[in-house]
Amino acid sequence: MTQSFFQDLRERAVEIHVEDHLRSRIERGDKLRVKLGLDPTAPDIHIGHLVVLDVLRAFQDHGHTVVLIVGDFSAMIGDPSGRSETRPILTREQIDANAKTYFDPIFLVLDRDRTEVHGNSEWLAKLSAADVLRLLGKATLQQVLQREDFAQRLKEGAAVGAHEILYPFNQAYDSVAVRADVEIGGTDQLFNLLFGRDIQEAYGQEPQDIAVFPLLEGLDGTQKMSKSLGNYIGVSEAPEQIYGKTMSIPDRLLEKYVRLTSGMPRAEMDEVLALKPRDAKAALAHRLVHRLHGEEAAARAEKDFETKFRRREMPEDVPERFVMDLEDVPGSLVEAGLARSRGDARRLIEQGGVRVNSEKIGLDWKLRDGDVVQVGKRNFVRIRKR
């Protein structure tokens, strides 16, 4: 069983360091402490987090302990991974409010009794100035500036805040504090996780093995799913919203969503992906709502979608149109070819001739990426953010 568990882990992961070492620990039955860091810089979590949460649950099911680290101290710096600019510094009140939204959704997937939860303020807030200097002395500035995001910003002449350099040290020290055997994360966290190995070794600990997993693109089909970009499906959203948003994912990302978020057995995934895209999306939408809210909610959300969309004779293949500003509805109608001019667009809206997701809209409406806009009886367009 341990061999099949490692094989499944290997197939899910993009990279594992050090693969042979982790395999041997799993196959000889070592009980591992598996760490995941959560960055509470935005409230709530989205289905992109299911990728790593499902991996953590698999570790739990094989007898290992999951250690969740909420970055309630390091979030005051903000994770610079993939950032082209310095994050704003959050207040403690903002961080605490965001962190509170995490745990009910997380424990829909994880076993609460086999999960340790820590805020890294438990140890980072207690470090003296001398302790911080000793921590910084465990690595070089050159090592830190090898980060792709830092290097790119320096190349472009963009600012890198001095405080941002502390972030990888803080995340690495988290691994020291909880004596992590394994750390997992998205591919954008590879540098931080490797850096954690170096710092653990500098503190005399055996370095953690690490595994990184694919990032899930959002509903726009291009950028990583993110609350701040508005291209997400929130785990805590209403069942009808989860179902409807899932039906709007781009066809080319359907297989990735099914593989990474459905939690289905592989044979069932293959059956779903053999369906027509619309039917496959409906199967995935039902599955996601079932996972997060239960079968009754899934059936209700499916019926709601059928009532609003299919019974209004929405065509099977809705063409996509890209627009610049989702908040500018008249302009978006013109860009999408649904109105001749802004004046024509305003007239159509005022006369009740424009529906978004089957709902009549007013001039104050704000579109969302993936919304289906209908003008007249037969003109349907799926709006995408350019």
MISE-684299 format. One record per residue: residue in one letter; x, z negated, y of N, C-alpha, C, O in turn. Coordinates in steps of 0.05 Angstrom, whole numbers, plus 32768, in hexadecimal, padded with zeros to 4 digits. Atoms other than C-alpha are relative to their C-alpha. Layout:
residues N
AXZYXZYXZYXZY;...
end
This chain:
residues 386
M801180007FE8800080008000801180008019800B800D802D;T7FEF80017FE980397FF08030800D801B800580118022801C;Q7FF57FE57FFC8057803580247FEC8012800D7FF380218020;S80157FEF7FF38015805780357FFB7FF8801C7FF58008802D;F800480097FE4800E802B80738016800B8012801180158028;F7FEA7FF57FEF80538040808C7FFD801E8003800280288019;Q80037FE37FFD80458089807D7FEA800780147FED80198024;D80157FFC7FED8004808580A4800A7FFA801C80048009802F;L7FF580077FE68029806380DE8012801780098012801F8020;R7FED7FEB7FF9805E809980DC7FF2801980097FFA8027801B;E800F7FE87FF9802A80D080DF7FF37FFD801B7FEF8011802A;R800D80047FE6800880B1811B801480008017800E8009802D;A7FEC80057FEA804880A28143800D801B80088011802D7FF7;V7FF07FEA7FF6806D80D4816E801D7FFA7FF9802C800C7FF0;E7FE58008800680AE80AD816580007FE37FF67FEF7FD37FFE;I7FFC801C800880C5806E8140801E7FFB8001802F800B7FF8;H7FE480097FFF81068049814E80017FE37FF67FF37FD38002;V7FEF7FEF801181258036811E7FEF80037FE77FE77FF07FDA;E80147FFA801480FB805880E980077FF37FE57FF57FE67FD9;D7FF9800B801A8121804480AA7FFF7FE280007FF77FD57FEC;H8001801D7FFE81277FFC80C27FE37FF67FFF7FDE7FE37FF0;L801B8009800080DD7FF580D07FF380057FE57FE47FF47FDB;R800B7FFB801A80CB8016808E80087FEB7FEC7FF87FE17FDD;S7FF78014801380F67FE680677FF37FE580057FED7FD77FF1;R800D801A7FFA80D87FA9808B7FE480007FF67FDA7FEC7FEB;I801C7FFF800980927FC0807C7FFE80017FE27FEE7FF37FD6;E80027FFD801D809F7FD4803480097FE77FF180007FE37FDA;R7FF88018800F80C17F9280227FED7FE880077FF17FD27FFD;G801480147FFB80867F6C803F80057FEC80167FF97FD78017;D7FFB80117FE980A37F4D807E7FE77FFD80117FD880108014;K801680047FEE806F7F2E80AB800A8003801D801A7FF48026;L7FF57FF87FE6807A7F4E80EF7FEF7FF780177FD67FF48015;R800E80067FE780687F3C81368000801A8010801580248018;V80037FE57FF5804E7F7C81557FF57FFE801C7FDE7FF48020;K800680057FE4804C7F7E81A17FF48019800D7FFD802F8008;L800A7FEB7FEE80227FA781D17FFD7FF3801C7FF17FDE801F;G800380097FE480287F9F821D7FE9800E800D7FE58026800A;L80177FF57FF17FEA7FA8824880057FFC801E800C7FE68026;D7FFA80007FE37FF17FB982927FE67FFD800F7FD880118012;P801A80047FF37FB67F9B82B87FFF8009801D7FF67FFA802E;T80017FF67FE57FBD7FC782F57FE6800D80077FE18015801E;A801B7FF57FFC7F767FE382EC7FED7FF27FED7FF57FEA7FD7;P8013800D80117F377FC482D07FF780117FE87FF680297FEA;D800C7FF380177F1C7FD4828B801580117FF1802A80187FFC;I7FEF7FEF80107F3B7FFD82537FEF80187FF87FD680177FF8;H800D7FE780077F2A8044823C800780087FE380177FFB7FD6;I7FFC7FF9801D7F28806881F9801C80097FFA8024800A7FE3;G7FE47FFA80057F70807E8203800E7FE87FF380227FEC7FE4;H7FF48018800C7F81803681F17FFA7FFD7FE380087FEF7FD5;L80068002801C7F60803F81AD8017800A7FEF801A80027FD8;V7FE97FF580107F9E8066819780127FE97FF680187FE87FDF;V7FEE801580087FCA802881987FF17FE87FF47FFC7FDA7FE2;L800F8016800B7F937FF681897FFA80047FE27FFB7FF17FD2;D80047FFA801C7F848019814780197FFB7FF080187FF27FD9;V7FE68005800E7FCE8015813580047FE27FFD800C7FD97FE7;L7FFE801D80027FCE7FCB81457FEE7FF47FEA7FF67FE27FDC;R8012800A80147F917FC0811A800B80067FE380077FF67FD1;A7FF47FFA801A7FB47FE380E080167FED7FF980187FE47FE2;F7FEB801480057FEF7FB480E87FF27FE57FF77FFB7FD97FE4;Q800D801880077FBF7F7980E67FF580017FE47FF77FED7FD5;D800C7FFD801A7F9C7F9380A880157FFF7FEA800E7FFB7FD2;H7FEB800280137FE07F93808680107FE6800380277FE37FFA;G7FF5801B7FFF7FEE7F4A809780137FF98016801F7FE48016;H7FEE80057FEA80157F5080D77FF27FF380187FD97FF5801A;T800C800D7FE9800A7F2B81198003801180188019801C801E;V7FFF7FF07FE77FF87F50815980047FED80177FF77FD88019;V7FFA80107FE880147F34819A7FFA8012801880088024801E;L80077FF27FE77FF17F4D81D9800C7FF2801880097FDA801B;I7FF4800A7FE780177F44821A7FF1800C80177FF48024801C;V800C7FF77FE77FED7F49825980147FFC8016801D7FE5801B;G7FEB80027FEB801D7F5982917FF67FF4801A7FF68001802F;D800B800C7FE87FFE7F2882C280157FFA8015800F7FF6802C;F7FEA80037FED80427F1C82E1800D801A8008801080208020;S7FF37FE77FFB80627F6082DA7FEE8014800F7FF88027801C;A80137FEE7FF280237F8282F580037FFD801E7FFB800F802D;M7FFB80037FE380367F66833980158014800A8016801B8021;I7FEE7FEB7FFB806E7F9983357FF3801B7FFB7FF4802D800C;G800D7FE7800780477FCF8312801280127FEF802980167FF6;D7FF07FEF8012805F7FFC82D98006801A800E7FF380298014;P7FF97FE77FF38085803682F8800080187FED8005802E7FF6;S7FFF7FEA80138080806082B87FEE801780087FD68014800D;G800F7FE77FFA806C80A782C97FF78001801D7FE880138024;R800A80007FE58061809583128013800F8012802C800E8010;S7FF07FF17FED807880C2834A80037FF1801A80107FFA802D;E7FFD80117FE88072808A837D7FFD7FE37FF87FF37FDD7FE2;T8002801C80068075803F83817FE37FF780007FD37FFE8011;R801B800B80018036801A836B7FFC7FEC801680107FDE801D;P800580177FEE80157FEC839D80027FE67FF17FFA7FE47FDA;I7FFE801A800D80227FA3838F7FE57FF380007FD87FF18015;L801B800D80027FE37F80837580027FE2800580177FD68001;T8002801D7FFD7FCD7F3A83857FFA7FF47FE57FF180017FD2;R8006800E80187FC77F06834F7FE280017FF97FDB80037FE2;E801D7FFF80047F7B7F0683587FF8801B7FF47FE7801C7FE2;Q80067FE5800A7F787F52834C800880027FE27FF9800D7FD2;I7FF67FFE801C7FA27F4C830D7FEF7FF07FED7FE87FFA7FD7;D8010801180127F7A7F1382F07FE4800C7FFB7FDA800B7FE5;A801A7FF480037F387F3782FD800280187FED7FF0801C7FDD;N7FFD7FE980127F527F7682DB80047FF77FE37FF880027FD1;A7FF98009801B7F6E7F50829F7FE77FF57FF17FE57FF87FD9;K8018800B800C7F2B7F2E82927FEE80157FF37FDF800F7FE1;T80117FEB800B7F0B7F718283800B800B7FE67FFD801B7FD9;Y7FF37FF480177F3A7F8082497FF77FF67FE57FF480067FD2;F8000800C801B7F2C7F5082117FE780057FEF7FEA800A7FD7;D80187FF980117EE47F5C81FB8003801B7FF47FFE801E7FDC;P7FFC7FE6800D7EF27FA681F1801680017FEC8013800E7FD7;I7FE97FFF80137F357F9A81CF7FF87FF47FE580007FFE7FD0;F8007800D80197F167F6B819C7FE8800D7FF27FDF80037FDE;L80117FEF80107EE47FA081898010800E7FEA800580167FD6;V7FEE7FF380137F217FBD816480117FEC7FF280147FED7FD9;L7FED8013800C7F517F8481587FF27FE77FF57FDC7FE07FFD;D8009801A800C7F477F45812E800B7FEA801380237FE58014;R7FF880147FED7F477F0D816180117FEA7FF380237FDF8000;D7FF28016800D7F607EDA812E801C80077FF9802D7FF57FF4;R7FE57FF880067F9E7F038120800E800C80188021801C8015;T7FF47FF67FE87FAF7F11816880097FE980127FFA7FD78018;E7FF680137FEB7FDB7EE981987FFD800F801B80028027801D;V80027FF57FE57FCD7EF481E280107FEF8013800D7FD78014;H7FF0800E7FEC7FFE7EE282188000800F801A7FFE8028801B;G7FFA7FF47FE780057EEF8262801E7FFC800580287FE68000;N7FE380047FFE804E7EFC827280087FEE801780207FE9801B;S7FFA80157FED80497ECC82AC80087FE67FF280157FD57FFF;E7FF98018800F80517E978276801E7FFB800080277FE48000;W7FE380038000809C7EA58276800D800C8018802080018022;L7FF37FF37FE980AC7ED482AF7FFE7FEF801A80107FEE802A;A800380117FE8808F7EA582E580127FE8800080167FDC8014;K7FEF8017800280BC7E6E82CB801D80058003802E7FF38004;L7FE47FF97FFE80FD7E9482D1800B7FF8801C7FFE7FFE8030;S7FF380067FE6812B7E788307800F8018800A8012802C7FFC;A7FF07FEA7FF681547EA48334801880057FEF8020801C7FEB;A7FE87FFD801281907E9783077FF8800E7FE68007801E7FDC;D80097FF3801981677EAB82CA7FFC801E80048003802E7FF3;V80047FE37FF981537EED82EC801A800E8002801D80257FF8;L7FE57FF47FFE819C7EFB82FD800C80047FE5801880197FDF;R7FF57FFD801B81B07EEE82B57FF280177FF17FFF80277FE3;L800F7FEB800C81787F1D829E800A801B800A800E802E7FFA;L7FF77FE77FF4818E7F5482CE801C80077FF68023801E7FF5;G7FE57FFC800A81D57F4B82B48002800B7FE4801780127FDB;K80007FF7801B81C07F61826F8001801F7FFE8003802A7FE8;A80007FE3800181BE7FAB8283800C800A801B80127FFA802D;T7FF47FF47FE881DA7FDB82B77FEB800F80107FD680178006;L80117FF07FEF81BA7FFE82F27FFE801C7FF57FE980297FF7;Q80007FE5800A81CE804082D27FEC80027FE97FDE80177FE7;Q80147FFF801681A4802F82947FE48002800B7FD480128001;V801B80007FF58167802182BE7FF9801A800E7FE38025800B;L80067FE77FF1816E805F82E9800080197FEE7FFB802F7FF8;Q80047FEA8012816F808A82AB7FE380077FFB7FDC801C7FF1;R801C7FFB80038124808382AA7FF9801A800D800180208024;E80077FE57FF5810680C882B47FF27FFE801B7FF7800E802D;D800F80027FE880D680B082EA80127FF88018800F8003802E;F7FED80087FEB810D808D83128012801780078016801D801F;A7FED7FEB7FFB813D80C6830A7FF380178010800080228022;Q800E7FEB7FF3810980F983207FFB7FF9801D7FFE800A802F;R800680087FE480F680D1835E801980008011801980088028;L7FE680007FF1813F80C883728008801D800680128023801C;K7FF97FE47FFD814B811383687FF0800C80177FFA801C8026;E80117FF47FEC81108123839580027FF1801B7FF47FF9802E;G7FFE800F7FE7812480F083CA7FE97FED80047FE67FE3801B;A801780137FFE80E680C583BC800A7FE47FFC801E7FDF7FEF;A7FF8801C800180E9807A83C37FFD7FF47FE47FEA7FFB7FD6;V80028011801880F7804C838880047FE4800A80197FDC8014;G7FFE801B7FF780E78005839A80147FEF7FF080157FF27FD8;A7FED8011800F811E7FD383897FF27FEE7FEC7FFD7FE97FD7;H800F8011801380E97FA783697FF8800E7FE77FF480017FD2;E80097FF1801880D57FDF833980157FFF7FEA800E80017FD2;I7FEB8001801481187FD983167FFD7FE87FEE80077FE77FD8;L80058018801081027F9482FE7FEC80057FEA7FED7FF67FD6;Y80157FFD801380C87FB082D7800A80037FE380017FF47FD2;P7FF77FFE801C80ED7FC88299800E7FE67FF6800C7FE07FDE;F7FF5801A800881147F8682987FEB7FEC7FF87FED7FDE7FE5;N80158012800680D47F5F829A7FF280067FE67FEE7FF57FD5;Q800D7FF8801880B37F87826380127FFA7FE880097FF27FD3;A7FED8005801580F27F81823980027FE27FFA80047FDA7FE2;Y7FFF801D800480F57F3682437FE77FF67FF27FE97FE27FE3;D80188007800F80AE7F328229800680007FE27FFD7FEF7FD3;S7FFA7FFE801C80C97F4981E680127FE97FF780107FDF7FE0;V7FEF8017800680FE7F1281E97FEF7FE77FFD7FF37FD87FEA;A801080197FFF80CB7EDD81FA7FEE7FFD7FE77FEA7FE67FDE;V801280038017809C7EED81C0800D80087FE6800180087FD0;R7FF07FF9801880D37F02818F7FF280177FF17FEC80147FD9;A800E7FE9800C80B37F4681828011800D7FEB802980117FEF;D7FF37FF0801580C47F6A81427FFC801D8003800C802E7FFD;V80087FE57FFB80A07FA981557FF28001801A7FE37FEF8021;E80107FFC7FE880867FC481977FF5801C7FFF8004802F7FF7;I800C7FE6800080567FFE819D7FF68007801C7FF27FF5802D;G800A7FF87FE6803E802781D97FFC801E80008001802C7FEC;G80027FE37FFC8030806C81F4801C800D8004802F7FFF8009;T7FE77FF27FFC806680A181FA800C7FFB801B80257FFD801F;D7FF680057FE5806C80918244800F7FE58002801C7FE08016;Q7FF3801A80018086804C8230801A80007FF180267FEB7FED;L7FE97FFF801180C18064820780187FF2800C80267FE37FFF;F7FE9800C7FF380F6805082397FFE7FE1800080117FD47FF8;N8004801D7FFF80D9800A824380047FF37FE580117FDE7FE3;L7FFF800B801B80D47FFE81F8801D80007FF580267FED7FE9;L7FE47FFF8008811B801581EA80117FEC801080237FE08005;F7FF280137FEF81347FEB82247FFB7FE37FF5800D7FD27FF6;G8005801A800C81127FAF820380127FFA7FE8801A7FE37FE5;R7FED80038016813E7FBA81C6801B7FF6800A80287FE47FFF;D7FE680077FF4817C7FB681F280017FE3800980147FD48005;I8001801B7FF581667F7682147FFE7FEB7FEA800A7FD67FEC;Q80028013801781527F5481D3801C7FFC7FF480247FE57FEE;E7FE58002800D81977F6481B680137FEF801280237FE08008;A7FEF800F7FEE81B87F4881F57FFA7FE28000800B7FD28006;Y8008801C800381927F0781EA80047FF57FE37FFB7FE07FDD;G7FF98009801B81AA7F0381A27FE980037FEC7FEB7FF77FD6;Q80167FFC801381697F1A81818004801B7FF28011802D7FFC;E80017FE6800D81607F51814E7FEE801380107FD7800B8016;P80117FEF7FEF81467F8D81777FE780097FF27FE8800F7FDA;Q801A7FF7800B80FE7FA1816D8001801D7FF88010802D8004;D80057FE4800580EB7FE1814B7FE9800880127FD97FF8801B;I80157FF67FEE80BF800C81767FF380197FF67FFF80297FE7;A800F7FE88008808A8041816B7FEF800880187FE17FF88024;V80107FF67FE9806B806D81A17FEC80157FF67FF280237FE3;F80167FF1800A802A8092819A7FF6801380167FFC800F802E;P80087FEC7FEC800980CE81BD7FEF7FF480167FE07FE28011;L801280077FEA7FE980C782017FE880137FFE7FEA802A7FF6;L80197FF180017FA180DF82067FFA800B801C7FF87FFC802F;E80087FF47FE77F918111823D7FE37FF880067FD37FF47FF4;G801B80077FF77F53810082667FED801780007FF3802D7FF5;L80157FEC80017F13812782708007801980117FFB802E800D;D7FF77FE87FF17F37815582A1801180137FEF8015802A7FF7;G7FF17FF080137F5F816E8266801D80048006802B80127FF8;T7FE47FFC7FF97FA381698288800F7FE5800480247FE17FF7;Q7FF180187FFB7FB6812482A17FF87FEA7FEC7FE37FEA7FE1;K8005801780127FBC80E482787FE77FF180087FE27FED8020;M8018800E7FFA7F7B80BF827280067FE7801080187FD78009;S7FF980167FEE7F79808C82AA7FE87FF980107FD8800A801A;K8016800A7FEF7F47806182CF8004800A801D7FF18012802A;S7FFB7FF97FE47F69807183117FFB801E80057FF58025801C;L80057FE37FFC7F6180BD83067FE380077FFB7FDA801D8000;G801C7FFB80047F1880B682F27FFA80137FE97FE4801D7FE7;N80037FED80167F2280E182B37FFE7FF27FE580077FFC7FD1;Y8000801180177F1480AA82817FE47FFC7FF37FD080027FFF;I8018800A800D7EE18093824E80057FE27FFC80157FDB7FEB;G7FFB801D80017EDD804782577FF47FF47FE77FDE7FFA7FDF;V8009800D80187ED7801C82197FE77FEF80067FD67FEC7FF5;S801780117FF97EA67FEE823E7FE9800E800D7FD680018016;E80167FF17FF37E7B8025825B7FE780007FEE7FE87FFA7FD6;A801A7FFF800F7E32802C8247800280157FEA800F802A7FED;P7FFF7FED80167E27805082057FF9801D8008800580307FFF;E80087FE57FF77E04808A82288017800E8010801B8026800E;Q7FEA7FF57FF17E4080938256801780097FED8022801F7FF0;I7FEB7FF980147E728092821C7FF8801A7FF28009802C7FEE;Y80097FE8800F7E4880C581F6800280198012800D802D8009;G80007FE97FEF7E3E80F38231801C800A8008802180228009;K7FE47FF97FF87E8780F18247800E800D7FE9801D80217FEC;T7FF37FF480187E9E810082007FF7801D7FFC8007802E7FF4;M800A7FE580037E72813D81FF800C80138014800A802C8012;S7FF57FEF7FEB7E978156823D801E80057FFC802A8013800D;I7FE47FFC80037EDE815582208006801E7FFB7FF6802C7FEF;P7FF97FE380047F01819A8221800380067FE2800D7FF57FD3;D7FFF7FF8801C7EFC81BF81DF801C7FFE7FF580207FF67FDE;R7FE57FFF800A7F4781C681DA800C7FE47FFA80207FE27FEC;L7FF7801B80057F4F817A81D97FF07FF27FEA7FF57FDB7FE4;L8012800D80137F19816D81A5800F7FF57FE8800A7FDE7FE0;E7FF1800A80187F488167816980107FE7800780117FD47FF8;K7FEF80187FF87F768137818F7FEE7FE880037FF67FD27FFA;Y801280177FFD7F3B810A81A27FF77FF67FE57FF67FDE7FE1;V80098008801A7F21810A815B80167FF17FF180117FDC7FE5;R7FEA800C800F7F6580FB813D80087FE5800B800F7FD27FFC;L7FF580187FF47F7880C5816F7FEC7FEA80067FF47FD28008;T801380157FF77F3880A081807FE97FFA7FED7FDC7FE67FF0;S8019800380107F0380A8814A80027FE97FEC7FEE7FDD7FE5;G7FFD801480157F21807881177FF480087FE67FF17FF87FD4;M800B7FF680197F0380A480E1801680037FEA802D80077FF1;P7FED7FF780157F2480AF809D8007801D80047FF8802D800F;R7FF67FE57FFA7F4C80EF809D7FED80157FF57FE980298003;A80127FEB800C7F1C8115806F7FE7800380127FDD801A8015;E80177FFE7FEF7EE28104809E8007800E801A7FF7801D8025;M7FF77FF17FE97F0B811C80DA8000801E7FFB7FF7802D800C;D7FFE7FE480067F17815E80B87FE4800C7FFE7FE080238007;E801C7FF780027ECC816580AA7FF58004801C7FE780188021;V800A7FFE7FE57EBC815880F3800C8018800F7FFE8027801D;L7FF27FEB7FF27EF08189810C7FF9801C7FF57FFF80308002;A80097FE7800B7ED481BF80DF7FE5800A800C7FDD80208008;L801A7FFA7FF37E9281BD8107800580118019801C80148023;K7FFF7FF47FE67E8381E6814580087FEB801580017FD48011;P7FF780147FED7EA281C581827FEB7FED800B7FEF7FD5800D;R801580117FF57E6081AC819E7FF77FEB7FEB7FF27FD47FF2;D8009801380157E4C818D815B80167FEC7FFA80117FD47FF4;A7FE9801280057E928170815280017FEA801680077FD38011;K800080137FEA7E8E815081977FE97FEB7FFC7FED7FD48002;A8016801280057E4A8133818580067FEB7FEB7FFF7FD47FED;A7FF8801280167E668115814580147FEB800B80137FD48004;L7FEC80137FF57EA180F7816C7FF27FED80147FF87FD58014;A800E80117FEC7E7380DD81A47FF17FEA7FF17FF17FD37FF9;H800F801380107E4780BB817080137FEB7FF4800D7FD37FF5;R7FEC8013800D7E84809D814D800B7FED8014800D7FD5800F;L7FF480127FEC7EA28081818D7FEC7FEB80097FF37FD4800B;V801480147FF77E61806081A47FFC7FEC7FE97FF97FD47FED;H8004801280177E588045815D80177FEC7FFE80127FD47FFA;R7FE9801380017E9F8027815E7FFE7FEA801580047FD38010;L7FFE80127FE97E96800781A27FE67FF080057FE77FDA8010;H8019800D7FFA7E4C7FF581A57FED7FFD7FE87FD87FF07FEB;G8011800280177E2F7FFB815F7FEE80187FFB7FEB8029800D;E800F7FE980087E02802C813A7FE7800480107FDF801A8017;E80197FFE7FF07DC2801C81608006800D801B7FF7801E8024;A7FF97FF47FE67DE4802C81A28008801D7FFD8002802D800F;A7FF87FE580047E02806B81857FE880137FFD7FE780288008;A80187FF080037DBE8085816F7FF18003801A7FE680188020;R800E7FFF7FE77DA0807381B2800E80138014800180228022;A7FF17FEE7FEE7DD8809781D87FFD801D7FF87FFB802F8009;E80047FE5800A7DD180D481AC7FE5800B80087FE280228011;K801B7FF87FF97D8680D781B87FFE8005801E7FF180188027;D80007FFD7FE37D9180CE8203800D801A800880028029801A;F7FF27FE77FFA7DC2810882057FEF80187FF87FEC802B8007;E80117FEB80097D94813481DD7FE9800580137FE3801C801A;T80177FFE7FEE7D5A8126820C8009800C801A7FFB801E8025;K7FF87FF77FE67D828133824B800C801C80008009802A8014;F7FF17FE780007DAA816F82367FF580157FEE7FEC802A7FF7;R80087FEB80127D97819581F87FE3800980037FDD80208001;R801C7FF97FFD7D4D819282047FFA800F801A7FE48019801E;R80037FF07FE87D5881B18248800D801B7FFD8011802A8010;E7FF67FE580077D7481EE8225801B8005800D801F801B8016;M7FE57FFB7FF77DBB81E4823B800E80137FED800C800F7FD5;P7FF37FED80127DE4821E821F80157FF37FF080207FDE7FF8;E7FEC800C80127E14821181E6801B7FFF800D802A7FEB800B;D7FE67FFF7FF37E518227820E7FFD8001801E7FF58015802A;V800280027FE37E5282108256801A8007800C802E7FFB8006;P7FE67FF87FF47E878234827F800B7FEA80137FFB7FDB801F;E7FF380137FEE7EB9820982A58009800D801A80118024801A;R7FF77FF77FE67EC8821082EF80107FE9800D80087FD2800C;F7FEE80147FF47F0081EC83137FFB7FFF801F7FFA8013802C;V800580047FE47EF481CE835880157FED800C80227FDE7FFE;M7FEB80107FF27F2081AC838C7FF77FE3800580067FD08000;D8009801B7FF77EF5817183A37FE57FF97FF47FD180047FFB;L80188007800E7EC2815183757FEB7FF380137FD37FF4800E;E8013800E7FEE7EA4812983AF7FF2801480137FDE800D801F;D800D7FEC7FEF7E94816983D57FEF80127FEF7FF780277FE5;V80127FF280137E58818083AD7FF9801C800A7FFC802F7FFB;P80057FE57FF77E4481BB83DA801880137FFC8015802A7FF3;G7FE87FF080037E8C81D483DA800580077FE3800D801D7FDC;S7FFC7FFB801C7E9081CC838F7FED80157FF57FF480257FE4;L80137FEB80097E5181F583848008801B80088005802F7FF9;V7FF67FE67FF77E6F822D83AD801780087FEF8018801F7FE6;E7FE97FFA80107EB1822983887FF980087FE38005801A7FD7;A80087FFA801C7E8D822A83457FEF80197FFE7FE780207FE7;G80107FE880017E65826883587FE37FFB7FFD7FD4800D7FF5;L801C800680037E22824483587FF18002801A7FD88000801B;A800C7FFD7FE57E15824D83A380108013801080298015800C;R7FF27FEC7FF07E26828383D580107FF4801780257FFE801F;S7FF2800D7FE97E3A8253840D7FF97FE380007FE87FDA7FF0;R8005801D7FFF7E3B820A841F7FE37FFB80097FD57FE97FFF;G801B80037FF77DF9821384447FEC80067FE97FD87FF87FE6;D80117FFA80167DDA8233840780007FE97FEC7FEC7FE37FE0;A7FFE801680127DF481FA83DC7FF07FE880097FE27FDC7FF9;R800F80177FF57DD681C5840A7FE280057FFD7FD37FF37FF6;R801D7FFA80027D9381E984097FF77FFD7FE37FE27FF17FDE;L80078003801C7D9381EC83BD7FFD7FE27FF87FEB7FDB7FEA;I8001801D80067DA281A183B97FE77FF3800C7FD97FE47FFF;E8017800C7FF27D6D818E83EC7FE680087FF47FD37FF97FF5;Q80187FF7800D7D3981B783C77FFD7FF77FE37FEA7FFF7FD5;G8001800A801C7D4881948385800880147FEB800180127FD4;G7FF97FEA80137D6681D28366801B7FFC7FF28024800D7FE3;V7FE68005800C7DA881B283507FFE7FE77FEF7FF57FD27FF8;R7FFF801780117DAE81848314801D7FFC7FF6802C800F7FF2;V7FE68008800C7DEC815F82FB7FFA7FF07FE77FEE7FDA7FE9;N8007800E801A7DE8814B82B27FE27FFC7FFE7FD97FE77FF5;S801D7FFF80027D9E815C82B67FF27FEE80157FD97FEC8013;E800C80117FEC7D92812D82F18001800E801C801680178024;K80007FF57FE57D7C8147833580117FEF801380127FD78011;I7FED800E7FEF7DAE8136836B7FF98004801D7FEA80168025;G80027FFE7FE37DB1812B83B6801A8007800C802E800B7FFE;L7FE87FF87FF27DE4813D83EA80167FEB7FFF802E7FF28003;D7FEC801580017E0780FA83E2800C7FFD7FE4801C7FEA7FE0;W7FF68002801C7E1681078398801E80057FFF80298015800F;K7FE47FFB80057E5E81038380800380097FE37FFB7FFB7FD0;L7FFC7FF5801B7E72812E834480167FF07FF280277FE47FFF;R7FEB800A80107E9D8116830B800B80167FEF7FFD80297FE8;D7FF47FEC80117ECE813F82E27FF080027FE67FEC7FED7FD9;G800E7FFC80197EA8815D82A77FE2800180047FD480087FF0;D801D7FFF7FFC7E62815A82C77FF6801D7FFC800480318002;V800C7FE580037E34819482B57FEC800380177FD97FF4801A;V80117FFB7FE97E1381B182F37FEE80187FF97FF7802C7FEF;Q80147FEB80057DD381DA82ED7FF38008801A7FEA7FF78029;V800E7FF57FE97DB7820783237FEC80147FF57FF480287FE9;G80157FF0800C7D75822783127FFD7FFA7FE280057FE57FD9;K80058005801C7D60822E82CA801780067FED80197FFA7FD8;R7FED7FF780147D9B825182AB801D8000800A802E80097FFB;N7FE480007FF67DD9824782D6800C7FE47FFB80067FD1800A;F7FF3801980077E04821082B6801E80048003802980187FFB;V7FE380007FFD7E4C81FF82C8800A7FE47FFB7FFF7FD18005;R7FF3801A80027E7981C782B180167FFE80158029800F8015;I7FED80037FEA7EA081AE82ED80197FF27FF780187FDD7FEA;R7FE6800C80067EEA819F82E580107FFC801A800F800D802C;K7FEF80057FE87F1981808318801980127FFE802780127FEA;R7FE97FEE7FFF7F4E81B2832D801A7FF0800180307FFB8002;
end
